[in-house]
Amino acid sequence: MLEHHFTCPYCWESISMLLDNSVSEQSYIEDCEVCCNPIQVTTHFENTELTVFEADSIEQ
């Protein structure tokens, strides 16, 4: 597992998430721990090293 810090696309607070670096590609929705809005998280790992991280707001 890898802790990754980033800025929420809704409230602009700095938050962190634990990312599973044993899976090479993932895309899922996780709520912001500050404002509770849903964030579309996309990750890509190569040899357990994070190469792509995207945290996008979800249009509602």
C-alpha positions as CSV (number, residue, x, y, z in Angstrom):
1,M,0.0,0.0,0.0
2,L,1.1,3.5,-0.8
3,E,-0.2,6.7,0.9
4,H,-0.7,9.5,-1.7
5,H,-1.4,13.1,-0.9
6,F,-3.4,15.3,-3.3
7,T,-5.9,18.2,-3.5
8,C,-9.6,17.5,-3.5
9,P,-11.2,18.7,-6.8
10,Y,-14.2,20.0,-4.8
11,C,-13.0,21.7,-1.6
12,W,-9.3,22.1,-2.5
13,E,-8.2,20.6,0.8
14,S,-5.1,18.5,0.9
15,I,-6.1,14.9,1.6
16,S,-4.5,11.5,1.3
17,M,-5.6,8.0,0.2
18,L,-4.1,4.6,0.5
19,L,-3.5,3.2,-2.9
20,D,-3.0,-0.5,-3.7
21,N,0.3,-0.7,-5.6
22,S,-0.1,-4.5,-6.2
23,V,-2.7,-3.8,-8.9
24,S,-1.3,-2.2,-12.0
25,E,-4.4,-0.2,-13.1
26,Q,-7.4,0.9,-11.1
27,S,-10.4,3.3,-11.5
28,Y,-12.9,3.7,-8.7
29,I,-14.9,6.3,-6.8
30,E,-14.0,7.3,-3.3
31,D,-15.5,10.1,-1.1
32,C,-13.4,13.0,0.0
33,E,-12.7,12.7,3.8
34,V,-13.3,16.5,4.2
35,C,-16.3,17.4,2.1
36,C,-17.7,13.9,1.4
37,N,-18.1,14.5,-2.4
38,P,-17.3,11.6,-4.7
39,I,-13.9,11.6,-6.4
40,Q,-13.1,9.5,-9.5
41,V,-9.7,8.1,-8.8
42,T,-7.5,6.6,-11.6
43,T,-4.1,5.0,-10.9
44,H,-1.5,3.2,-12.9
45,F,1.5,1.5,-11.4
46,E,4.6,0.1,-13.1
47,N,6.6,-2.3,-10.9
48,T,4.8,-0.9,-7.8
49,E,5.8,2.7,-8.7
50,L,3.0,5.2,-9.2
51,T,3.1,6.5,-12.8
52,V,-0.4,8.0,-13.2
53,F,-2.7,9.5,-10.6
54,E,-5.9,11.4,-11.4
55,A,-8.5,12.7,-9.0
56,D,-11.4,14.2,-10.8
57,S,-14.8,15.6,-9.8
58,I,-17.9,13.7,-11.0
59,E,-20.5,15.6,-12.9
60,Q,-23.9,15.3,-11.3
